[in-house]
C-alpha cells in the first residue's frame, strides 16, 4: 500500500461524496489525516485503514458487495 492515497480514493472508501470530502478537507474536519500538497489533497493510508477497521460507533459501516 502507498503511504498516502488521493482524497478521491479515501472519499470512496468512506462513502463520502466528492463535494463533502473536499469540504471536510478544506475545513480541517476530514476524519483522518489529510496533507495538502500544492493544490492536491492526500490522505495518510495508515490513518484511513485505522478508521476503516475501527470498532468505534462513528466508524463507517462497510458492506460487502452484493449485500
Secondary structure as GFF3:
##gff-version 3
##sequence-region A 1 67
A	DSSP	beta_strand	4	6	.	.	.	ID=ss1
A	DSSP	alpha_helix	7	13	.	.	.	ID=ss2
A	DSSP	alpha_helix	18	26	.	.	.	ID=ss3
A	DSSP	beta_strand	34	37	.	.	.	ID=ss4
A	DSSP	beta_strand	40	44	.	.	.	ID=ss5
A	DSSP	alpha_helix	45	52	.	.	.	ID=ss6
###
